[in-house]
Amino acid sequence: MDDPSVGPRLTDALSQARWPESWRRWLATDIEIHIRAGSSHEEIFSSMYPADVSNIDDVVRAWATHPSLCGIPNGVAAFFRASPTTFDRSATDMADWALSSDSRALLDPAPWSHELRDLVRTAVEGAVAFRLVGYHAYEASMGLLTRWSHDLLTQQGRYVAIDVIDLPTNRPSYLSPLLAARWPMASSDADTFAVVNFFAQGDLAPLLRHAPRRLHVLWAWELEQVPPLAVAVARDFNIDTVYALSPWSASAFSSALSCSVGVLALTNPAYLADNEATTQSSRGPYVLSILDARSRLGRKNPEAVLRAWAAVADDFPGHSLVLKTMALAGEASEELMELIARSPRTRLIDDHLSDEEYRDLVANAAAYVTLPRSEGLGLTPLEAAVHGIPVVYSDYSGLHDNFHGAFFPVPVTMVRVGDSGYDNTPYPDDAWWGDPDIAVAAEQLRHALVMPRDAARAQGNSIRQRLQHDHDAAGEIVGALSDVTLSDAWLVRREQLGRRTWWLKLTRHAVRILAPLRPVGAAVFRALPESLRRRLRATRA
């Protein structure tokens, strides 16, 4: 059992000024993250940072020698750490600092400073040529895609480095395993597979601190009209290949971008297991719809779900509608919340569910309804389908690609994005997407609610087989992307790390010594003939 006095004792010990402030700050932060994620102090100091918890020096050493998220030991990376997940400098720069004399004032007080530097050298020697960039600590879809990419590479025995991007909504349950892992360091010119939502950051600059030799990007996009920002990013960053989540999305990118475009339909490995509900043999008495309000309500179109349900509710008095949302409270209009409140037998769940609670909610639904105006992939309806839950869906975009007419498609009418009545940023008003037919959706929902369980399972198994094919194809693609070696330039750079301080210091001293001579040089320059000054300016330019 975890000793309840450990936490206060550690806090008190870390408040002492014996160790650098950066160590005390980030060690305390990491411990807090692990605790909030559900780990006990005993678990933290037995498996993550093995140490004698009664000896604070041993605790600090165990944490400081553990690889950080960039592969450099925490004891070095802490001095460059700007948040629980981000660093101000590249791992290569951190290594150079740690191996130079500049670090001595901060590292030498530790009795194991030589061990720390040896670990930095080991990290440099073991640097990898492939880096995976993305929202690893984010619980939304892009975080899932990044983690699934890494899972595929791990299954294939590929050793890759990652770059974790800090977001305000990081959950300890996602961040704690990342902090506890032993990540390698990436070379400064590592080939990169970036799993990013570039619209959240504006461009790739914060993600790619050093331009890689090759850049392959997986982008999620939900419209046929690709915005100018994507075109500019693809051009400015010399992207080699853009991978889309469905053939429909790939077609949109192909028409707008000059670079290569492919399909990489990453799949949740959990889809591939037998996901038949175990809690009961028949479907539960509720219709389910799931949406992330941060993904723009105008596109997700919850009103269509509510109206389709209202049209059939009287015919199925024993059923209810469960609307599972994320961040709806902060995104929804008063009109939408009022529509939900008036909806017959409707339950709103706008809270985080555990994995088990979420699975039970999906697996035991009577039917699943999703009526977005456009969708790049459609993760949650696929989850329902492979559980053998009949799905009513807009027959357009990525949903059309994924379902191939299975279950209950709803035709759409193409309308202007700007006519939906919502703030649709980053979707342009003059683009087009599909408005589902509510009357047909209601009729399809009636069919879904009376569909025999065996028939639903059969169609779900067919979709699972297609997902398995997609999963295998994605594994081959991502595996091939990561099959790279370190460049000759990096091998030279690796030998230089920690050995360039002397001439940099000499240059700095020379600049300081010569600084008083700058006014004299300027006066001499002004005294030169105008023609010579022009030639000198042109040469300098």
C-alpha positions in Angstrom: 0.0 0.0 0.0 1.2 3.5 -0.8 2.6 5.4 2.2 0.4 8.6 2.5 3.4 10.4 4.0 5.6 10.0 1.0 4.0 12.9 -0.9 4.5 15.5 1.8 8.0 14.3 2.6 9.0 14.6 -1.1 7.4 18.0 -1.4 9.3 19.2 1.6 12.6 17.7 0.4 12.2 19.2 -3.1 11.6 22.6 -1.6 15.2 22.7 -0.4 17.6 24.6 -2.6 20.3 21.9 -2.8 19.3 21.0 -6.4 18.8 23.3 -9.4 15.4 25.0 -9.5 14.6 23.4 -12.9 15.1 19.9 -11.4 12.9 20.6 -8.4 10.2 22.2 -10.5 9.9 19.6 -13.2 10.5 16.5 -11.0 7.6 17.8 -8.8 5.5 18.4 -12.0 6.1 14.9 -13.4 5.3 13.2 -10.0 2.1 15.2 -9.9 1.1 14.1 -13.4 1.7 10.5 -12.6 -0.3 10.8 -9.3 -3.2 12.5 -11.1 -3.1 9.7 -13.7 -3.8 7.1 -10.9 -0.3 5.9 -10.1 0.9 5.6 -6.5 4.2 6.8 -5.2 5.2 3.1 -4.8 4.5 2.5 -8.5 6.3 5.7 -9.6 9.5 4.8 -7.8 9.4 1.1 -8.4 8.8 1.1 -12.2 9.0 4.6 -13.7 11.9 6.1 -11.8 13.3 3.2 -9.6 14.6 4.8 -6.4 14.7 4.6 -2.6 11.9 7.0 -1.8 13.4 7.7 1.6 16.5 9.1 0.0 15.7 12.3 -1.9 19.1 12.3 -3.6 18.3 8.8 -5.0 14.9 10.1 -6.2 16.4 13.1 -8.0 19.0 10.9 -9.6 16.5 8.3 -10.8 14.3 11.0 -12.4 17.2 13.0 -13.8 18.8 10.0 -15.6 15.5 8.9 -17.1 15.1 9.9 -20.8 12.8 12.8 -21.4 10.2 13.1 -24.2 13.0 14.2 -26.6 15.3 11.4 -25.6 17.7 13.5 -23.6 17.9 12.7 -19.8 15.5 14.8 -17.7 18.5 16.2 -15.8 19.6 18.0 -18.9 16.3 18.6 -20.7 14.8 20.3 -17.6 16.9 23.4 -18.3 15.2 23.7 -21.7 11.7 22.7 -20.7 9.0 25.3 -21.2 5.9 23.2 -20.1 5.1 19.6 -19.0 5.6 18.5 -22.7 7.6 21.1 -24.7 11.2 22.1 -24.9 12.7 25.4 -26.1 15.6 23.8 -27.9 16.2 20.7 -30.0 17.6 17.6 -28.5 20.8 18.1 -30.5 21.3 21.5 -28.9 20.7 20.1 -25.5 23.3 17.4 -26.0 25.8 20.0 -27.2 25.2 22.1 -24.1 25.4 19.1 -21.7 28.7 17.9 -23.2 30.3 21.4 -23.2 31.9 23.3 -20.4 29.0 25.7 -20.3 26.9 23.1 -18.4 29.3 22.6 -15.5 28.0 25.2 -13.2 24.6 23.5 -13.2 25.4 19.9 -13.6 28.6 19.4 -11.6 27.0 19.8 -8.2 25.3 16.4 -8.8 27.7 13.6 -7.6 26.5 11.6 -10.7 27.1 14.4 -13.3 29.5 12.2 -15.2 26.8 9.5 -15.4 24.4 12.1 -16.7 26.8 13.2 -19.5 27.5 9.5 -20.3 23.8 9.1 -20.8 23.7 12.1 -23.1 26.5 10.6 -25.2 24.6 7.3 -25.3 21.5 9.2 -26.5 23.6 10.9 -29.2 25.1 7.6 -30.3 21.7 5.9 -30.4 19.9 8.8 -32.2 17.3 7.6 -34.7 16.7 8.8 -38.2 12.9 8.8 -38.1 10.8 11.2 -36.0 7.0 11.1 -35.4 5.5 14.5 -34.8 2.0 15.1 -33.5 -0.5 15.7 -30.7 0.6 12.6 -28.7 -0.9 13.8 -25.4 -4.2 15.0 -26.8 -7.3 12.8 -26.4 -9.0 14.0 -29.6 -8.7 12.3 -33.0 -5.3 13.6 -34.1 -3.8 12.3 -30.9 -5.3 8.9 -31.6 -3.9 8.9 -35.1 -0.4 9.7 -33.8 -0.5 7.0 -31.2 -1.9 4.5 -33.7 1.0 5.3 -36.0 3.5 4.8 -33.2 1.8 1.5 -32.2 2.2 0.2 -35.8 5.9 1.1 -35.8 6.4 -0.5 -32.4 4.7 -3.7 -33.6 7.1 -3.8 -36.5 10.1 -3.3 -34.2 10.9 0.2 -35.5 12.7 2.5 -33.1 11.4 6.0 -33.6 11.6 9.3 -31.7 8.6 11.5 -31.1 7.9 15.2 -30.6 5.1 16.0 -28.2 3.1 19.1 -28.7 1.7 20.9 -25.6 -2.0 21.6 -25.5 -4.1 23.0 -22.7 -6.3 19.9 -22.6 -3.6 17.4 -21.9 -4.9 14.7 -19.6 -2.5 13.1 -17.1 -3.9 9.7 -18.2 -2.4 10.3 -21.7 0.7 12.3 -20.6 1.9 10.0 -17.8 2.7 7.0 -20.0 4.6 9.3 -22.3 6.7 10.6 -19.5 7.4 7.1 -18.2 8.5 5.7 -21.5 12.2 5.6 -22.6 12.2 7.6 -25.8 15.2 7.8 -28.1 16.7 11.0 -29.4 16.2 12.0 -33.0 19.0 13.3 -35.1 18.7 17.0 -36.1 18.0 16.0 -39.8 15.7 13.0 -39.0 13.3 12.0 -41.6 9.9 12.9 -40.3 6.4 11.6 -40.5 4.3 14.4 -39.1 0.8 13.5 -37.8 -0.6 17.0 -37.4 -3.7 19.1 -37.7 -2.0 22.1 -39.2 -5.1 24.3 -38.8 -4.6 24.2 -35.0 -1.1 25.7 -35.2 -1.3 27.7 -38.4 1.8 26.1 -39.9 4.3 23.4 -39.2 7.1 25.7 -37.9 6.4 25.0 -34.2 6.4 21.3 -34.9 9.5 21.0 -37.1 12.3 22.9 -35.4 14.8 21.7 -38.1 13.8 20.9 -41.6 14.0 17.2 -42.2 15.4 15.5 -45.3 11.9 14.2 -46.1 8.6 15.2 -44.8 5.5 13.0 -45.0 2.3 14.4 -43.4 -0.9 12.8 -42.4 -3.6 15.5 -42.6 -7.3 15.3 -41.5 -9.5 17.5 -43.7 -13.2 17.3 -44.2 -14.0 19.4 -47.3 -13.5 18.9 -51.0 -12.2 22.5 -51.1 -8.7 22.5 -49.7 -7.8 26.0 -48.3 -4.9 28.1 -49.5 -3.1 27.6 -46.1 -2.7 23.9 -46.9 -1.3 24.7 -50.3 1.2 27.2 -48.8 2.3 24.8 -46.1 2.8 22.0 -48.5 4.9 24.3 -50.7 6.9 26.2 -48.1 7.9 23.1 -46.1 8.7 21.0 -49.2 6.3 18.2 -48.2 7.1 15.1 -50.1 3.7 13.3 -49.5 0.4 14.2 -48.0 -1.5 11.2 -46.7 -5.3 11.6 -46.3 -7.6 9.4 -44.2 -9.9 8.3 -47.1 -10.0 8.2 -50.9 -12.4 11.1 -50.9 -10.1 13.3 -48.9 -7.1 12.2 -51.0 -9.0 13.2 -54.1 -9.5 16.7 -52.6 -5.8 17.1 -51.8 -4.7 15.8 -55.2 -6.7 18.5 -57.0 -5.1 21.3 -54.9 -1.5 20.2 -54.0 1.5 19.7 -56.3 3.1 17.1 -54.1 2.3 13.4 -54.0 -0.9 12.4 -52.2 -1.8 9.0 -50.8 -4.3 7.3 -48.6 -3.3 6.2 -45.1 -6.5 5.0 -43.4 -5.2 4.4 -39.9 -7.4 2.1 -37.8 -8.0 1.7 -34.1 -6.5 -1.7 -33.3 -9.5 -2.2 -31.0 -11.7 -2.3 -34.1 -10.0 -5.4 -35.2 -11.0 -7.5 -32.2 -14.3 -9.2 -31.6 -16.2 -6.3 -30.2 -19.5 -7.9 -29.6 -21.2 -6.6 -26.5 -20.6 -8.7 -23.4 -22.9 -7.1 -20.9 -26.1 -8.3 -22.6 -27.2 -10.3 -25.5 -29.5 -7.7 -27.1 -29.1 -4.1 -27.9 -30.0 -1.5 -25.3 -33.0 0.7 -25.4 -31.3 3.8 -26.7 -30.1 5.5 -29.9 -26.6 6.8 -29.6 -24.9 9.8 -31.3 -21.4 11.0 -30.5 -19.7 14.2 -31.5 -16.8 16.5 -30.6 -18.1 20.0 -30.4 -14.5 21.4 -31.0 -14.7 20.0 -34.5 -17.3 22.6 -35.5 -21.0 22.1 -34.8 -21.9 23.4 -38.2 -20.2 20.4 -39.7 -21.2 17.9 -37.1 -24.8 18.9 -37.5 -26.4 17.7 -34.2 -29.7 19.4 -35.0 -30.2 16.8 -37.8 -29.8 14.0 -35.3 -32.3 15.6 -32.9 -34.9 16.2 -35.6 -34.6 12.7 -37.0 -35.0 11.2 -33.5 -38.0 13.5 -32.7 -39.7 12.2 -35.9 -39.5 8.5 -34.7 -39.6 8.9 -30.9 -43.4 8.3 -30.6 -43.0 5.1 -32.6 -40.5 3.7 -30.1 -41.7 4.7 -26.7 -39.3 2.3 -24.9 -36.2 4.0 -26.4 -34.3 7.2 -25.7 -31.6 9.2 -27.4 -28.2 9.5 -25.8 -26.1 12.4 -27.1 -22.5 11.9 -26.0 -20.5 15.0 -26.6 -17.1 16.6 -25.9 -16.9 20.3 -25.0 -20.5 21.0 -26.0 -21.1 23.3 -23.0 -18.5 25.7 -24.2 -19.3 25.6 -27.9 -23.1 25.2 -28.3 -25.5 28.1 -28.9 -28.5 28.7 -26.6 -30.8 27.5 -29.5 -29.0 24.1 -29.7 -29.1 23.6 -25.9 -32.8 24.5 -25.9 -33.4 22.0 -28.8 -31.7 19.3 -26.7 -33.8 20.2 -23.7 -37.0 19.9 -25.7 -36.0 16.7 -27.4 -38.1 13.7 -26.2 -36.4 11.3 -23.8 -32.9 12.7 -24.5 -29.9 12.3 -22.3 -26.9 14.5 -22.7 -23.5 13.2 -21.6 -20.9 16.0 -21.9 -18.4 14.4 -19.5 -15.3 12.3 -19.9 -15.9 8.5 -19.8 -13.4 5.9 -18.9 -12.5 3.5 -21.7 -14.7 0.8 -20.2 -17.7 3.1 -19.8 -17.3 4.4 -23.4 -17.1 0.9 -24.8 -20.2 -0.2 -23.0 -22.0 2.9 -24.1 -21.2 2.1 -27.8 -21.5 -1.7 -27.7 -25.0 -1.7 -26.2 -26.8 0.9 -28.3 -29.8 0.0 -30.3 -28.7 2.1 -33.2 -26.1 4.8 -34.0 -26.9 8.0 -35.8 -24.4 10.4 -37.3 -25.5 13.1 -39.9 -22.5 15.4 -40.4 -22.4 17.6 -43.5 -18.9 16.3 -44.3 -16.5 13.9 -42.6 -12.9 13.0 -43.5 -13.0 9.6 -41.8 -15.7 9.0 -39.2 -14.2 7.2 -36.2 -17.2 6.8 -33.9 -19.7 5.3 -36.5 -17.0 2.8 -37.4 -16.7 1.9 -33.7 -20.5 1.3 -33.6 -20.5 -0.7 -36.8 -17.9 -3.2 -35.7 -19.8 -3.8 -32.5 -22.7 -4.9 -34.7 -24.7 -1.7 -34.1 -26.8 -0.5 -37.1 -25.5 2.9 -38.3 -27.6 5.7 -39.9 -25.1 8.1 -41.6 -24.8 10.8 -44.2 -23.9 9.1 -47.5 -21.2 11.5 -48.4 -17.4 12.1 -48.0 -15.3 9.7 -45.9 -18.4 8.0 -44.5 -19.4 7.0 -48.0 -15.9 5.5 -48.5 -15.9 3.6 -45.3 -19.4 2.1 -45.3 -19.7 1.3 -49.0 -23.5 1.3 -48.8 -23.7 -0.9 -45.7 -26.3 -0.3 -43.0 -28.5 2.8 -43.5 -27.1 5.7 -45.7 -28.9 9.0 -46.0 -28.7 11.1 -49.2 -27.4 14.6 -49.0 -28.0 17.9 -50.9 -25.0 20.0 -51.5 -25.1 23.4 -49.8 -22.8 26.3 -49.2 -20.8 26.1 -46.0 -21.6 29.7 -45.1 -25.3 29.0 -45.1 -25.2 26.7 -42.0 -25.5 29.6 -39.6 -22.4 28.7 -37.5 -18.9 30.0 -37.2 -17.3 27.5 -39.5 -13.6 28.6 -39.2 -11.4 27.1 -40.7 -13.9 26.1 -43.4 -14.4 28.8 -46.0 -18.0 30.1 -46.6 -17.9 29.6 -50.3 -17.1 25.8 -50.0 -19.7 23.1 -50.3 -20.8 20.2 -48.2 -23.8 17.9 -47.9 -27.0 18.5 -46.0 -28.6 15.1 -45.1 -32.3 14.5 -45.8 -34.0 14.5 -42.4 -37.1 12.7 -43.6 -35.0 9.9 -45.1 -32.8 9.8 -42.0 -35.9 9.3 -39.8 -37.1 6.5 -42.0 -33.7 4.8 -42.0 -33.6 5.1 -38.2 -36.9 3.2 -38.0 -35.3 0.4 -40.1 -32.2 0.4 -38.0 -34.1 0.0 -34.7 -35.9 -3.1 -36.0 -32.8 -4.6 -37.8 -32.1 -8.2 -36.5 -29.0 -8.4 -34.3 -27.5 -11.2 -36.4 -27.9 -9.2 -39.6 -26.2 -6.2 -38.0 -23.3 -8.3 -36.8 -22.8 -9.7 -40.3 -22.5 -6.2 -41.8 -20.3 -5.1 -38.9 -18.0 -8.1 -39.5 -17.7 -7.1 -43.2 -16.7 -3.6 -42.2 -14.2 -5.0 -39.7 -12.6 -7.1 -42.5 -12.1 -3.9 -44.6 -10.6 -2.2 -41.6 -8.2 -5.1 -41.2 -7.1 -4.6 -44.8 -6.6 -0.9 -44.2 -4.7 -1.6 -41.1 -2.3 -4.0 -42.9 -1.8 -1.5 -45.7 -1.1 1.4 -43.3 1.4 -0.8 -41.5 3.3 -1.4 -44.7 3.3 2.3 -45.6 4.4 3.6 -42.2 7.0 0.9 -41.9 8.5 1.9 -45.3 8.6 5.5 -44.3 10.5 4.7 -41.2 13.1 2.5 -43.0 15.7 5.2 -43.2 19.3 5.7 -42.0 21.2 8.5 -40.5 22.7 11.0 -43.0 26.4 11.5 -43.4 25.9 15.0 -42.2 24.5 13.8 -38.9 27.4 11.3 -38.5 29.8 14.3 -38.8 27.7 16.4 -36.5 27.6 13.7 -33.9 31.3 13.7 -33.7 31.3 17.5 -33.2 28.9 17.6 -30.3 30.4 19.1 -27.2 33.6 20.0 -29.0 32.8 23.4 -30.5 32.6 25.5 -27.3 36.2 26.6 -27.4 36.0 28.4 -30.8 32.6 29.8 -30.1 33.9 31.3 -26.9 36.9 32.6 -28.8 34.6 34.2 -31.4 32.6 35.8 -28.7 35.7 37.2 -27.0 37.0 38.6 -30.3 33.6 40.3 -30.9 33.8 41.9 -27.5 37.4 43.0 -28.0 36.8 44.5 -31.4 33.5 46.2 -30.4 35.1 49.5 -29.5 36.7 49.7 -33.0 33.3 49.7 -34.7 33.0 53.5 -34.6 36.5 53.8 -36.1 35.5 51.3 -38.9 32.3 53.3 -39.6 34.3 56.5 -39.9 36.8 55.0 -42.3 33.9 53.6 -44.4 32.3 57.0 -44.6 35.6 58.5 -45.8 35.8 56.2 -48.8 34.8 57.3 -52.3 31.1 56.8 -53.0 31.8 54.4 -55.9 33.9 52.2 -53.6 31.3 52.3 -50.9 28.7 51.1 -53.4 30.9 48.2 -54.5 31.4 47.2 -50.8 27.7 47.3 -50.1 27.0 45.2 -53.2 29.6 42.7 -52.1 28.2 42.5 -48.6 24.6 42.1 -50.0 
